[in-house]
Amino acid sequence: MAFSATLDTTESGTAKITLTGELDASSAGIFKAEVENAAGTPGVKRLVLFIQELEYIASAGLRVLIFAKQKMGADADIHIVGGQEQVLETLVKTGFNKSVIIQKTYEVA
């Protein structure tokens, strides 16, 4: 399945990116560009990644997640919503689950 990353910013200071397909070295640049767009939006302090349709994440995708955490700033929250078992397992094995908020469904705090 082809990769896509779709950014939707809202007025509540939340940027939402929906990821589908396989996030690997060839598609990481697409995701990184959307993260940069989200981080560049004034007032955004929360990044929500909807990954229900993300089938695979490679190390290049994990690097973009680390970049997202740095780019959004220390006081920004990153939520990861949904996720297939294989993708969530990768996040746990790499310890990235300690830097983000993983949820089955997105609930606004």
N, C-alpha and C positions, 0 to 999 in steps of 0.2 A: 504494500500500500504506500502510495506517495505521501511524503510528509507535508504537513501544513501547520502554520502557527497564525492564529487570528487574534488580533488585539482589539479589545473593547474597553475603553476607559469610561469611567463614570464620574459624576460630580462629587461623589462622596469620598474622594481621595483614594479610590480603588481602581487599579488597572487589572483587567481580566484577560488572560491569554488562554485560548483553547488549542491544545496540541493533539494532532492525529498522525497516525502512521508510525514510521521508524525514525527516531532521532539519533543520527550517527554523524560521522565526520562530514559527509556530503550535505547534510541538512542543518547542521548546527549554526551556520551563518544566518539562516532564516530566523531561527529562534533568537539568536543574539540581537539581530536587528530589531525585533519586536520588543525585547527587553530594554534596549536603548531608547526606543520610542516611549515606552512606559515610564522609564526613569526620568526622561526629559519632560514629562508632563508636570506642570506646576501643581503642587499640593498632593501628589500621589505618595501615600505612605503605606500602601498595602498592595501586594501583587498576589493575584490568585491564578494559579495554573490548573486548568481543568484537563486532566490527563486520562479520562475514561477511555478514550480511543487511541491512546498512545500504546503501541504494541511492543516497542523495544526502545531501550536507551543505552547508548554506548558511552564510552569514557568522554568522548567529545561533547555529548549532551550533558554529562555531569559537570564538565568544565563550564558550560554555559550557566548551569544552575549556581555554581560557585560565583561566577561573574555577576549573576543577577543579585545575589545576596550582597556583594560588594557594591554594585552600582546603585542599588536601592537605598543603601545606607544602613547603619547599625540600628537605627530606631524604626526601620520598616519591617513589617511582617510579611512573610511569604507563606501562603497557604497552598498546599497541593491537594487537589480534590479528585477523588475517585482513584482509579489506577488498577491496572491488571496486576495479578499476583507477581508476575515476573519483574515488572517495573518497580513495584513497591519493595520487592526483595532486594533489588539492586540498591535502592536508596538506603535500606537498612544495613546491608552488608558494608556499604561504604561509609556509614555513619552520618550521612547527610540528613537522615530523619531527625537528628538532634538540632539541626539548624533551621528547620522549617516546621510548620504545623500541618500534619497530615490528617485529612478528614475524608470520610466516605461521601458526605454531602456538604455543600458550603452553607454555613450559617453565619450571617453577619453578626459580629460581636456587639 
